[in-house]
Amino acid sequence: MIVLVAPGQGSQTPGFLTPWIDDPAARAQLEELSDASGVDLVAHGTSSDADTIRDTAVAQPLIVAAGLVTARALFDRVDRSAVTGVAGHSVGELTAAALAGVVSEADAVSLVTVRASGMADAAAAEPTGMSAVLGGDETEVLPKLAELGLEPANFNGGGQIVVAGALDALARLAEEPPAKARVIALQVAGAFHTRYMGSAVDPLRTAAAAIATSDPTTRLWTNFDGSEIADGRRFVDLLVDQVASPVRWDRTMESFTAAGVTGLIELAPAGALVGLAKRGLKSPSGEKLPTVAIKTPDDLQAAVDLLQGAAS
């Protein structure tokens, strides 16, 4: 059982789509997604600098489009039925929704544009940020956050919690970290997946209500609580609410284990979720879970080999 996963914001790097658009079909797809999103994804994926693609309004459509381009290239080489299910981390849930047939690709990038704009506006309203807390006991970390007025934004598993809130509170956390924990400031524009994003929810909910949804054609897991969702409209409702609530990737990985997942493939811009899987996931036999991070077209064959090996 192989699961396909789509990363979230922060995984993009300048020029990461350059090797993909050498393929005319991939370039045409990216141009179509640019039209649907109103964002020049070709330029931002190839020539824009790090500051430009760090902008939430650019980063989120770019990441969703990259996942869709990567997935189509993969399914040009192997039947999509070889993939057991899909999931996405944060904004990657929109990629997953499109891959599972819940929404169209055009609607996925249209929705992510609304999501990104709302979250960018919310982030601009008040100086906030995010930090990664590595290590430490969760029963000690969470009370420390509450004491400082901070919130857990991503429970990533493998001993990693991303926290968010006021910049002065994050600075205090770094100065006085929980026992056996390290605190690393993240280069992001605001306190995503917390109460600070509340104003972004209603515009996205309105946009989501206007699109057609279908029930997933493959297994699909949610960041809300890690559960498998069989109702397409409910999945979209949950990813709308999740803008202002924590990402439970830890529980999603627990569900992978319970489902008997034997391998994981991460779509571009890949690397982060494979890293978490290496720390937090085991195969059913208890061994290290086989993973593939599709960063460039050169990585597609390794993904095909993993899928074909699982099917044999």
Secondary structure, DSSP 8 states (H G I E B T S, - for coil): -EEEEE--TT---TTTTTTGGGSHHHHHHHHHHHHHHTS-HHHHHHT--HHHHHSHHHHHHHHHHHHHHHHHHHHTTS-GGG--EEEESTTHHHHHHHHTTSS-HHHHHHHHHHHHHHHHHHHHTS-EEEEEEEES-HHHHHHHHHHHT-EEEEEEETTEEEEEEEHHHHHHHHHS--TTEEEEEE--SS-TTSGGGGGGHHHHHHHHHTS-----SSEEB-TTTS-B---HHHHHHHHHHGGGS-EEHHHHHHHHHHHT--EEEE-SS-SHHHHHHHHH-B-TTSSB--EEE--SGGGHHHHHHHHHHHH-
